[in-house]
């Protein structure tokens, strides 16, 4: 039975729920079960567990196999929903073909998990002043909690526009009196939280990947704030923040934060420890192959479920030179449009698995799933060589990390902000240097930094990583590019607020979805 997720904001009323195990990078503490808050947050170790609980919501996945990246990929022009049939993970299907309604779609999972993160951040921020712990560490935890709260609210305002702005735990008696804020108020709070994090001297510029990989840094805060400004069309502010991340010379290491483009594009998507938390990772979501996740609680696993979801269904190798893909579920097949755009690009073999060609050449065979195009998402497709040996159900325990923000992304965002702010984008400008540093990494020639060229570069560089749908929506291109899929301008730019959140509350449905807000 579904439960109203706005009530999840009020964890203080029923105890701090930490049902999901956490072992992402530095997250080696596993806060399982329910810990009553009255008896908690007394020492630094407990505050640390509370901090881990916030991070745990960043890489959320639902028991029905919905993830944020999976949802927005399915809704973009680069992918179809796929799977085994038109009702397989129906939340993705209806988003992909734009038949979603307030009662059907991925909105329940996105809303609930985002507010779960907000709630955990609010709880730690309320409790941490009373914790007996090192003062500098207390300030660092506070900065991290504010940064992560900003991250969750950024998702909420982008997906739903009209959302409650809750900055402290909600008492049970007040659950049904929560009201929505304006998008402008939410964005103002996001900016404030990120500026507070940046101003905190105890939020480090860098962290050691081996011991603290996955924790946010001051560079993460600048990058996220720059991205927020880009969405708000505050070009000069976006430039300032993103240039801080990108450094003085595009293509060279930023000595302050240690950021640099990874030399080999394909290395970005290797799941071994040698390639995690690399120099390009600005905000990396870590997954583990050893959390022993099982079918009875998919949302509890620390593995990356996209590994099995995007793999070709019924895959069989016929020759020794065949790739070692696991037999997956054929979700998010790549569209012909993306295939045509990237086929002659050096990033193609690291982005797309061409099962159509492999089968025609007698190398493999596979079952043709729903929406089959013959093209699959190579970046995240699970391999036998990376299959979990750590217990549990292997399908739920792939250890490949994901990037919320990486340096190529911030290069292209700064280039975009500069051109939209009036820079010519011609040779000699910084926007030109930024765009072409990304292209030079894969051996492509320099081109002018026009908006069309930048947006195309974002499509090819970041394909499958959960950016394309947002880019189309924020630039006003979605209504044209996605028209054939059923996208309706003035409606599908946001998701409907889940119906259960409207029941006996003061929350109102957005006008785009037939409401009054």
N, C-alpha and C positions, 0 to 999 in steps of 0.2 A: 504494500500500500504506500502510495506516495505521501510525502510529508511536506508541508509548506516550508520552503527554504528560507523565507524571511525570518522564520523563528529560529533558524540555525544561527542567526546573528546573535541571539541571546544565549550563548553558551554559558554565560555567568549564572543563568537561572538553574541549569541542570548539571553543571560540571563541565570541565574542559574536555571535549571529545577529541581524542587523538587516536582514532581507530586505525589509521593507516601507518604501517611501519615506515621508518625513514632511514635510508642508508645511501643517500645521494651524495657522493663525494665526501665532504666533511660530515655528512649526516649519518654518523655511525651509532647514534643513540636511537633506540627504537621505542617510541612512546606508544605502546599498545594499551588498549583498554580505556577506561574512564578514570580520570584523576579529579577528585573533588577540589574545587578551587579554594575552599575554606582552609584546606590543609596543605595547600601547595604554594609555590612561589615564595619560599622561605630562604632559599640559598641559590648560589650562582648556577649550580648544576640543574636546578629546576627551571630557572629562567632560560637556560640554554635549551632545555627540552621544549619549552614554550616557543622559543625562536625556531627550532627545528620544525615544530608543528606548522608554523606559517609557511616556511619553505616547502613543506610537503604538499601544499595546495597548488604550488606553481606548476608542477608536473602532473596534474590530476588526470584521471581517466575514470569514466563511469563504469558501473557494472554491466552496462549495455554497450561498452566499447566505443563510447563517444569520447573524443578528445578535442581540444580547441583547434589544433592543427588539422586534424581529420575533417572537422566540420567545415572550416573555411576553405580548405582545399577542395572539398566536394562541391562547394558553392561557386568556385571560380571557373574561369574558362580553360584552365589548365588540366582539370580532372573531371571525371564523372564519379558518381557514388560507387558503382560497381558492386562487388560482393556476389552472393549466390543467387539473388533474385530481387525483384522490385520492392520486397518488404524486408530485406536483410539489413539490419540496423536502420530502421525506418527513419530515424532522426536525420541521418545523412541523406537518405533518398529524397525526402521532401524538401530539404534545404538545397540539394543539387538541382531539382527540377522546379523549385519555387512554388510548390503546392503546400508549403507549411502553413499552419494555422496557429492561433494562440494555444490550441490543445495539442498540437503535434509539431515536433521539431527539436532541435538541440538546445532550446532556450532554458529548459529546466536544469539541465546539467551545467550550462555555462553560468547561469544566475546563481545556482546553489553553491557551486565550488568557488566562484569568485567571492561571494559573501562569506563563505567559510573562511577564506583567507583574510578578508577584512575583519571578521570576528576574532580570529586568533591574534591578529595584529593589535586590535583594540584591547583585548584582554591583557596581552603582555605590556602594552603601553600604560594601562591603568595600574597594573600590579608592580611594575619594575621599581618604582621609587621606594617601595617598602622591602625590597629584597636585600638581604645582607650579602653584598658582593663587591668586588673591586669596582671603584667608581668609573675608571676609564672603560672597563668592559661594559659596565651598565650603559654608558653613553654610546658605545658602539652598537650594542643590541638595540637601543632606542632608534638610532639612525637606520639600522637595517629594517626594523619593523615599519618605520615610516616610509622608507623606500618601497617596501613590498606592498604596503597598503596603497600607495600611489599606483603601483603596477596593477593591482586588482581593480581599483576604481577606473583606471584607464581602459581596461577591458570592458568594464560594465558600461561606461558612458559611450564607448564606441559601438557596442552591441545593442544597447537598449535606449540610449539618450536620456530618458527620464527615469532616474533611479534615486532611491533614498540615499542620503549622505549621512552615514552613521559613524561617529568618531569615538564612541565609547560603548561598552557593553550595554545592551538593552535589557531592562528588567522585564520579567514575564508579564506584568500588568500593562506594560507599554507596547507589547508586540503589535497590537492591532491599531495603534495610533501613529505608527511610523508613516511619514509623508515623503513625497519625492522632492528633490531639489531641482533647480534648473541646471541644464548642462554647464552653463557658465559658472555656477557655484561649485560644481564638481570639479571642473577643470582648475578653478582657482585653488581648491584644496589639494589637488594633485601637485600643482606647482609649488605650493607651500611645503608639502611634505618632502618633495625632492630638494628644494632649496635648504630646508632644515638638515637633510642628510648631507648635502654637499658642505654645509657650514660646519659640520661636526669634525673636529680634528682627529677624533678616534676612529672614524671610518677610514680604513686604509686605502691607499692608492692601488696596492696590489695584494694578492694573497698567494700562498704556496699551494700549487695544485695538489700536491700529494697529501697535504693535511687539511686544507680548507677550500679545495676546489668546489665551486658551486656557490660560494658565498659572494654576495654583491660587494662592490667597491665604490669608491668615489667616482671612478670612471663610468661604472654602470649608471650611477645617478645622473651624471652629465649627459650620457647617451639617451637615457629615457626621457629626461627633461627636454633635450633637443628634439626628440621624436614627438613629444607632446606639443611643443611649439610648432612643429611642422604641421600637425593636424589642425592646430588653431590658426594656421596661416600667419604666424608671427615670424616672418622670415629672418629678420635681423637677430632676434633672440635665438632662433634655431641655429643660425650660423655660429653664434658665439659658443653655444654649448657643444655643438658637434665638432667645431674646430678644436676645442679643448681635448676631445677624445681622439681626433684624427691626427693631431700633431702638426708641427709647422711645415713638414715636407711630405706630401702624399707619396706613399710607396716606401717610406723609411720608418723605422721604429719610433714610436712615441716614447721617449725615455721616461716620462712621468709615470705612465701606466703600463709600460711594457707591451703595448699593442703593436702588432705588425701583421701584414697579410701573410698567411701561410703560403710558402713557396709553391706547393703542389696542391691544386684545387681538390683533387681526389682524397687527399689526406684528411680533409675536414670531416669526412663521413666514415672514417674508420673508428671502430668501437674499442680498440685496445687502449690500455692505459697510457701508452706512449703518445697517443694523439688526442686524448681528452685534455680539456683545460689548456688549449694551445694559445698562441699569441694573438689569434684572431678573435677569440671568444671574449665578448664583452658581458654577456649575460647568458650563461649556459645552464640548461636544465639537465641535471645528471640523472641517469638511470642505472640500475644495477642488475646484473645477471645472477645474483646470488641471494635474492630476497625470498626465493622459494614460494612465489605467488601461486595460488591455486584457484580453480574455477569457482569455488564457493564465495570468494571475495575478490573479484577482478580489480575493484578500486583499491584494494589493499596492497597490490603488488607494486614493487619499485621498479619493475621491468617496463620496457617500452613496447606497448602492444602493437604499435605500427609495424614492427618487424614481421609479425605474422599476418597482419591485416593486408598489407600491400603486396605480399608475395604472390606469385602466380599459383592459381588453384590447380591441384592435381599434377604438380610439376614432377617430371621424370627426366633424368639425364640419360641420353642414349649413347653418348660418346664420352671418352675420357676428358676431352677438352671443354665439356659443358660446365657452365657456372654452377656452383654448389648452393643454389637457392633452396631454402626449405619450401615444402609445399604449403602455400598460404591460402588466403581467403579472397584474393583478387579485388580488394577494395582500392579505390582511387586510381583506376586506370587513367593513363595519360591521354589527353585528347589529341586528335590529329592536328589541331591548331598548334599546340605546344611542340609536338613532334616536328612539324614543318618549320617552326621558328628556330629550333635548337639543333636540328639534325646535322648541320654543317659547322656547328660551334664546337670548340675544343672541350667544352663542359658536357657535351652530349653523353659520352659513355659513362660518366659519373652520375648522371641525372636520370637517364632512361634505360631501362632493361628492355631490349627489343626482342621479345619472345616470338613475335611474328617472323622475324628473320631467322632466329635460331631454329624454329620449327621447320621453316621452308628448306633449310639447309641440312635437315635430318640430325640435328645435334640434340634437340630436346623435344618433348611433347608436353602439352599441358591442357587442362580442361578450360573451355571457353566460358568464363563466368559472365555475369550480367554486365552490360555496357562494355563488353570486351572490345578493345581496340588493337590488342596485340602489344601494347606498350605499358610498362609498369614503372613504378617509382624506384629506381635503382638506389637512390640516396639512403633509403631506409629499409629496403627489402632484406629480410632475415637470411642468413647464410648458415649452412650446416657448421661451418668453421667457427661461427660466433654463437651457436646454439648453447643455451645454458646447460651446464652440468652441475648446477648448484641446488638441485632438488626442486620440488614443485612441478607444475606443468610448464614444459619448456616454452609453449606458445606465449606465455605471459611474462617471460623473463629475459627478453633481449636487453642487452646493456648499452645500446647505442644512445648517446646523448643527443639533445636537440639544442638549437640556438634560438633564444628569444631575440638576441641582438648580437650580430658579429660585425667585424670591422668593415667588411665590404659593404654591408648595409649602411653603416654610418657614413662611409665615404659617399655613397650615392645619395643619401638624404641631405648631406651638406651641399653636394653639387646641385641638387634640386632646389634647395632653399636659396642658393646664390642666384641661380638662373631666374627663378620666380621673383627674386628681389631685384632683378634688373641687370645682372651680370651677363655679358655677351655669350660666354661659353666657348669663345674662340681660343686658339692657341695663345698661351701666355697668361690665361686667367686660371685662378685656383679651381674653378669648377671643371675646367678642361683637364687639369692635372688629376683631380680626384677621379673623374670618370675613367680616364685612361690608365690610371694605376690599377684599377680593377681589371680592365681589359688586358693590360700588359702582363698581368700575372698568368694568363692563359695563352699568351702569345698572339693576341689580336692587335691589329693596327689602331692608331689613334683616330678618333672621330670628334666632331664638334659636340659640345655639351648642350644640345638642345633638350627640351623637355621630352620630346618623343624618344630621343636616343637614350636618355636617362631612364625613362620608364621601361623601355625595352630591355635595357641592361639589368634592371631590377628583376624583370620577369625571368630572364635567362640565368642570372647569377643565383637568385634566391628561389628558384622553382621548387615547389613542393614543401617549402619551409613555413607556409602559413602567412605569407605577405600579400599574395596577389589579390585576393578578394578585397582586403582592406585598401590596397592601392587603387583598385578600380572604383571603389565606393568614395573614397576621400577626394579623388580627382574628378568625380562626376562622369566617369567613363562607363560605369557599370550598366547604366540603362541602355547604352548602345551595344557594348561588347556582349552583355548577357541577355539581350532581348530575346534571342532565339531559345533561350533556356526557360523563359517565363518571367524574368525579372521585370518588376513594375516600378517605374520611377515614382518617387514620393511615398513608397511603401517598403520595398525590400532593402533599403539602405540600412535598416535596423531590424532586429528581431522583435517579435511581440513579447510583452511581459507575460510570464507563465500564468495560466489561469488560476492556479492555486494561490498565487500571491495576491489575487484580487478578492478572494473570498473573505468577507467580513473584515476587510482592512480599509485603510484610507488611500491605498495605492490605486492609481487609475491607469487604465490602458492608454497607450500612446495613440494619438489621433491617426497616425498612419495605419493603425490596426483597428480602427473603428471606435476608438475611445475618445476622451476629451482632453487628454494631457498633451 
